[in-house]
Amino acid sequence: MAMLGLFNVHRHGSLNTAAFLLYALTSGIAGFVSAKNYRQMNGEKWVWNINLTACLYTVPFFLTWSIINSVAWAYGSTQALPFTTIVVLGLVWIVIGYPLTVFGGIIGKNSSGSFDAPCRTKNICREIPPIPWYRSTLAHMLIGGFLPFSAISVELYYIFSTLWGRDQYTLYGILGIVFVILLSVTACISISLTYFQLASEDYRWWWRSILTSGATGLFVLAYAIFFFIKRSNMSGGLQTLQFFGYTLLTCYIFCLMLGTVGYYTSLKFIRYIYFNIKMD
């Protein structure tokens, strides 16, 4: 959208509105994928799963944005959205976003089959031996978060300087390439860390794959704090609240997005290696 010139990155209100509309229009995909995966894992509370999918990002976004917009109203800032726009956005979510999530969830639930394990599994859980500290969840989070962050650290400076400064960023094609590199590095790191975890006879890979890949958001948050203190000239309550409020939402997006990438790439990797073991 930025490459097509549909909005100005310095107008945070239009940027948030566009992101909200895109999120509402693509909610059906989230409902479909979530319900299908939940059904394959023999989940029974599919209604709760769909509601959680609909609220997982919407509720934190609405609460954070409401606080920022209310403070902007109090300061008399032109960045505050008027009441009519807020009502329209709420109706868009109620009429389009949530129904699409439910509709996609119903389709995903009905089209999902049983989980097709590539090899025979045992009903009794295997005892997990003690693992050294460098193979713990925290160590994997540091590795899995830092390496993808290093791939985007240079572009982050220009992005922050454009959104919160006076610089103009026009290399959106390069930004798209960096985004693809970020996803590729996250997938490779997730596969490598999952392999090391399985090699240490620890089969509990699912949540760790999400945590290790989503830890990139914590590094982005740390860089944002550094940028605010050392590189920016922002001051005042409204600017500080806007910066950290929207930054926290962005880091939360990174955690959800990259955690999803790490989970599904690890799942594909595990299915591949155990299918080859079955063939052998």
C-alpha positions in Angstrom: 0.0 0.0 0.0 2.9 2.4 0.7 4.4 1.6 -2.7 1.1 2.5 -4.3 1.0 5.8 -2.4 -2.3 5.0 -0.8 -1.4 6.6 2.5 1.3 8.8 4.1 3.3 7.1 6.8 3.4 10.3 8.8 -0.4 10.3 9.2 -0.7 7.7 11.9 -4.5 7.9 11.9 -4.8 6.8 8.3 -2.2 4.2 8.8 -4.1 2.7 11.8 -7.3 2.8 9.9 -5.9 1.0 6.9 -4.4 -1.6 9.1 -7.7 -2.1 10.9 -9.6 -2.5 7.7 -7.1 -5.0 6.3 -7.2 -7.0 9.6 -11.0 -7.1 9.5 -11.2 -8.2 5.9 -8.6 -11.0 6.4 -10.1 -12.3 9.7 -11.7 -15.2 7.9 -8.3 -16.7 7.1 -7.3 -16.5 10.8 -10.5 -18.3 11.8 -10.1 -21.0 9.2 -6.5 -21.8 10.1 -7.0 -21.7 13.8 -10.1 -23.9 13.8 -8.6 -26.4 11.4 -5.4 -26.8 13.5 -7.4 -26.9 16.7 -9.6 -29.6 15.4 -6.6 -31.7 14.2 -5.3 -31.5 17.7 -8.5 -33.1 19.0 -9.8 -29.9 20.5 -13.4 -29.9 21.6 -14.0 -26.3 22.7 -14.0 -24.9 19.2 -16.4 -22.0 20.0 -13.9 -20.8 22.7 -11.1 -21.2 20.2 -12.8 -19.0 17.6 -13.6 -16.3 20.1 -10.0 -16.4 21.3 -8.8 -16.1 17.7 -11.1 -13.0 17.2 -9.9 -11.3 20.4 -6.2 -12.3 20.5 -5.1 -9.1 18.8 -8.3 -7.1 18.6 -8.7 -6.6 22.4 -5.1 -5.5 23.1 -5.2 -3.2 20.1 -8.5 -1.6 21.1 -7.5 -1.0 24.7 -4.2 0.5 23.8 -5.6 2.6 21.0 -8.5 3.8 23.1 -6.1 5.1 25.8 -3.9 6.8 23.2 -6.8 8.4 21.4 -8.4 9.6 24.6 -5.2 11.3 25.7 -4.9 12.8 22.2 -8.4 14.2 22.6 -7.5 15.7 26.0 -4.4 17.4 24.4 -6.5 18.6 21.5 -4.3 16.8 19.0 -5.4 16.5 15.3 -4.1 12.9 15.4 -7.1 11.9 17.5 -9.8 10.2 15.5 -13.3 11.7 15.8 -16.1 9.9 17.5 -18.0 9.1 14.2 -14.9 7.4 12.8 -14.6 5.3 15.9 -18.2 4.2 15.6 -17.6 3.3 11.9 -14.5 1.3 12.8 -16.4 -0.5 15.5 -19.2 -1.4 13.2 -16.7 -2.6 10.6 -15.3 -5.1 13.1 -18.7 -6.1 14.4 -20.3 -6.5 11.0 -17.3 -7.8 9.0 -14.4 -8.8 11.1 -16.0 -11.0 13.7 -18.5 -12.7 11.4 -15.7 -13.5 9.0 -13.7 -15.1 11.8 -16.7 -17.2 12.8 -17.4 -18.1 9.2 -13.8 -19.1 8.5 -13.7 -21.1 11.8 -16.8 -23.1 10.9 -15.4 -23.9 7.5 -12.0 -24.9 9.0 -13.7 -27.0 11.7 -15.8 -28.9 9.1 -13.1 -29.4 6.6 -10.5 -30.6 9.0 -9.7 -34.3 9.4 -7.8 -36.2 12.0 -4.2 -35.5 12.6 -2.2 -37.8 10.2 0.9 -38.7 12.2 3.8 -39.8 9.9 4.7 -42.7 12.2 3.3 -44.6 15.1 3.3 -42.9 18.4 3.1 -44.2 22.0 0.4 -43.3 24.5 2.8 -43.1 27.4 4.9 -40.0 27.6 8.6 -40.6 27.5 10.8 -39.3 30.4 12.7 -36.2 29.5 16.4 -36.3 30.7 17.9 -33.2 32.3 19.1 -30.6 29.8 22.0 -28.2 30.1 21.4 -24.5 30.4 22.4 -23.7 26.8 19.5 -25.8 25.6 16.9 -24.3 27.9 13.9 -22.3 26.7 15.5 -19.0 27.7 18.7 -19.7 25.8 16.7 -20.8 22.7 14.7 -17.6 22.9 17.9 -15.5 23.0 19.2 -17.2 19.9 15.9 -17.5 18.0 15.1 -13.8 18.7 18.5 -12.2 18.1 19.3 -13.8 14.7 16.1 -12.7 12.9 16.4 -9.3 14.6 19.9 -8.9 13.2 18.5 -9.3 9.7 16.2 -6.3 10.1 18.2 -4.1 12.6 19.5 -1.7 9.9 16.0 -1.2 8.4 14.5 -0.6 11.8 16.5 2.6 12.2 15.0 4.0 9.0 11.5 2.8 9.8 11.6 4.4 13.2 13.1 7.6 11.8 10.3 7.8 9.3 7.5 7.1 11.6 8.7 9.1 14.5 11.0 11.6 12.9 11.3 13.8 9.8 13.0 11.4 7.5 11.4 10.1 4.4 11.6 6.4 3.6 10.9 5.5 -0.1 12.7 2.2 -0.6 9.6 0.0 0.0 10.8 -2.6 -2.4 13.9 -3.1 -0.2 11.7 -3.2 2.8 9.7 -6.0 1.2 12.9 -8.0 0.5 14.0 -7.5 4.1 10.6 -8.8 5.3 11.1 -12.0 3.2 14.6 -12.4 4.6 13.1 -12.0 8.1 10.6 -14.8 7.5 13.3 -17.1 5.9 15.7 -16.6 8.8 13.0 -17.2 11.4 12.0 -20.4 9.6 15.6 -21.7 9.4 16.4 -20.8 13.0 13.1 -22.4 14.2 13.9 -25.7 12.4 17.5 -25.7 13.8 16.4 -25.1 17.4 13.7 -27.7 17.1 16.2 -30.2 15.8 18.6 -29.5 18.7 15.6 -29.9 21.1 14.6 -33.3 19.7 18.3 -34.4 19.7 18.3 -33.8 23.5 15.2 -36.1 23.8 12.8 -33.3 24.6 9.7 -33.8 22.5 7.8 -30.7 23.8 8.6 -28.6 20.8 5.3 -26.8 20.0 5.2 -24.0 22.5 9.0 -23.6 22.5 8.9 -23.1 18.7 6.4 -20.2 19.2 8.4 -18.7 22.0 11.8 -18.9 20.3 10.6 -17.4 17.1 8.3 -14.8 18.7 11.2 -13.6 20.9 12.3 -11.3 18.1 9.5 -8.9 19.2 11.4 -8.5 22.5 14.5 -7.4 20.7 12.5 -5.0 18.6 11.1 -3.5 21.9 14.6 -3.2 23.3 15.8 -1.4 20.2 12.7 0.9 20.4 13.7 1.9 23.9 17.2 2.6 22.7 15.9 4.7 19.8 13.6 6.7 22.1 16.4 7.5 24.5 19.4 8.0 22.2 18.2 8.8 18.7 14.9 10.7 19.0 14.0 14.2 20.3 10.6 13.2 21.5 9.3 14.5 24.8 6.0 15.1 26.6 3.3 12.7 27.8 1.4 12.4 24.5 4.5 11.6 22.4 5.8 9.1 24.9 2.5 7.4 25.2 2.0 7.2 21.4 5.5 5.9 20.9 5.5 3.1 23.4 1.8 2.3 22.9 2.1 1.7 19.2 5.6 0.1 19.6 4.2 -2.4 22.1 1.4 -3.3 19.6 4.0 -3.7 16.8 6.2 -6.0 19.0 3.1 -8.0 19.8 2.5 -8.4 16.1 6.0 -9.6 15.7 5.6 -12.2 18.4 2.3 -13.5 16.9 3.5 -13.4 13.3 7.0 -14.9 13.8 5.7 -17.4 16.4 3.2 -18.7 13.8 6.0 -19.0 11.2 8.2 -20.9 13.7 5.4 -23.3 14.7 4.4 -24.3 11.2 7.9 -24.6 9.9 8.8 -26.8 12.8 5.7 -28.9 12.2 6.6 -29.3 8.6 10.1 -30.2 9.5 9.1 -32.8 12.1 6.6 -34.4 9.7 9.3 -34.6 7.1 12.0 -36.2 9.2 9.6 -38.8 10.8 8.1 -39.6 7.5 11.5 -40.4 6.2 12.2 -42.5 9.3 9.0 -44.5 8.5 10.1 -45.0 4.9 13.5 -46.3 6.0 
